[in-house]
Amino acid sequence: MTTITIPELPTTAVDRLRWAVVDCLTMVRRDLTYLLRSPGEVVGGLLFPIVTVLLFGYVFGSAIAVPGGGNYREFLMPGLFGMTMAFGIGNTATAVVTDTSRGVTDRFRSMPMARSAVICGRSVADLLNAVSDLALLVLCGLVVGWRWHEGIGSALLAMGLLLLLRFSLIWPGILLGLIVRTPETAMRAFTLVLPFSMIANTFVSPAMMPGWLGAVAEWNPLSATVAAARDLFGNPGVGGTGGFPTEHAVVLAIIWPLLIMAVFIPLSMRRYQRLSR
């Protein structure tokens, strides 16, 4: 007769924390392994930054002026960095709903593992994937003439703010993936991200927009991160309408992601715990 050994559940707070961390890292390894075994997704993810740089930098760039002067591609690249971080919502939502619709999430929920491991592992794996996307975009930017001018420390801080934005937006993506039923529905819902990335300072300064639209764009969380990145990189077009968001872009680039996480992390956890009820 075969003897099945059931692992003992942790009893102390330290043991529970260690258990949660180990399970989270296991899920990170699983999510990254799945991605590496899907070459189509990897290639598609790598092509998107390259195409956007070429399209907006060379096709549209000659028709757009930078407020105060300067090279448009240097103005553009921080905007594309921020837009790519925002577009990651779609990848997160699709991955989550794919696991849910195939019953994979239910199998994880039936295992003796930390309840937070599945979605925490997804958030860490997607953040690591965002690091590779951002590194590729930086390389593309260097090829087309973009540079940072304020030292390596400021450049790394700008990269950190971009990744902070990406990490905060992972959680709305997780929540969306837990709510919808199919990957196709998730991708249709993802179209809502397009206005979020366009009504911002991504491609043009809010000062060049109609007054009310410029105000909306300037208070966009994405605009705060992009403006802060331009400031820290020393790229042109930092000034917007001259309001509070422009003067405190770095502070808002920290506050907005923290607020997003404060709202969506509890909602995502609660939705995950209520699956199949």
ZIVENGI-V538990 format. One record per backbone hydrogen bond with DSSP energy under -0.5 kcal/mol. CO is the residue of the C=O (numbers start at 1). NH is the residue of the N-H. If there is no record, write none. Layout:
CO&NH  CO&NH
//
This chain:
2&4  3&5  4&6  5&7  12&16  13&17  14&18  15&19  16&20  17&21  18&22  19&23  20&24  21&25  22&26  23&27  24&28  25&29  26&30  27&31  28&32  29&33  30&34  31&35  32&36  33&37  35&38  38&41  38&42  39&43  40&44  41&45  42&46  43&47  44&48  45&49  46&50  47&51  48&52  49&53  50&54  51&55  52&56  52&57  53&57  54&58  54&59  55&59  55&60  60&63  61&64  65&67  66&69  71&75  72&76  73&77  74&78  75&79  76&79  76&80  77&81  78&82  79&83  80&84  81&85  82&86  83&87  84&88  86&89  87&90  87&91  88&92  89&93  90&94  91&95  92&96  93&97  94&98  95&99  96&100  97&101  98&102  99&104  99&105  100&103  103&107  104&108  105&109  106&110  108&111  111&113  114&117  116&120  117&121  118&122  119&123  120&124  121&125  122&126  123&127  124&128  125&129  126&130  127&131  128&132  129&133  130&134  131&135  132&136  133&137  134&138  135&139  136&140  137&141  138&142  139&143  140&144  141&146  142&145  151&155  152&156  153&157  154&158  155&159  156&160  157&161  158&162  159&163  160&164  161&165  162&166  163&167  164&168  165&169  166&170  167&171  168&171  168&172  169&173  170&174  171&175  172&176  173&177  174&178  175&179  176&180  182&186  183&187  184&188  185&189  186&190  187&191  188&191  189&192  190&193  191&194  191&195  192&196  193&197  194&198  195&199  198&200  205&208  206&209  210&214  211&215  212&216  213&217  214&218  215&219  217&220  220&223  220&224  221&225  222&226  223&227  224&228  225&229  226&230  227&231  228&232  229&233  230&234  230&235  233&149  243&247  244&248  246&249  248&252  249&253  250&254  251&254  251&255  252&256  254&258  255&259  256&260  257&261  258&262  259&263  260&264  261&265  263&267  264&268  265&269  266&270  267&271  268&272  269&273  270&274  272&275  274&277
//
